[in-house]
């Protein structure tokens, strides 16, 4: 059995859990999430904790025990605190600005790149070159941040592009004109 799956999930104040037929619905001050729970795993509420149990229906059902617990734990954290991912834009003339539900990027291309902000995601821009992607769903926040980074991946030679805050790039040495 999974070590992660055995850990109980603490339920903070203001978060309500609804359990029905193997489905879990988590509601909190920031919103409501209904994470997918794989077959073979069920949840029980014990006081102010949620515990994942392996039903043992089939021999392979235990492999999803830790996954199911992590998905529900992320939902509980998301509706109570939320998640955020920070990105930096590095390069001369590179910048971004929010216009309605779109982000307009100047990334060194001959045209501005327009990125539509998905539902449930907020993007804040500080100093034109620092983006904060936030929301209640950890997977969507990470995917949106990865999509923005893919607009102009960091260049290992010139060190320009969109990168996660704190991401360290290994600088490559260009050709020498020997």
Secondary structure as UniProt FT lines:
FT   HELIX           3..6
FT   STRAND          9..10
FT   TURN            13..14
FT   STRAND          16..20
FT   TURN            21..22
FT   STRAND          23..28
FT   TURN            29..30
FT   STRAND          31..33
FT   TURN            39..40
FT   STRAND          41..46
FT   TURN            47..48
FT   STRAND          49..54
FT   TURN            59..60
FT   HELIX           61..64
FT   HELIX           65..80
FT   STRAND          83..90
FT   TURN            92..93
FT   STRAND          95..99
FT   TURN            100..101
FT   STRAND          102..106
FT   STRAND          113..116
FT   TURN            119..120
FT   STRAND          121..126
FT   TURN            127..129
FT   STRAND          130..135
FT   HELIX           138..151
FT   TURN            156..158
FT   STRAND          161..164
FT   TURN            165..166
//
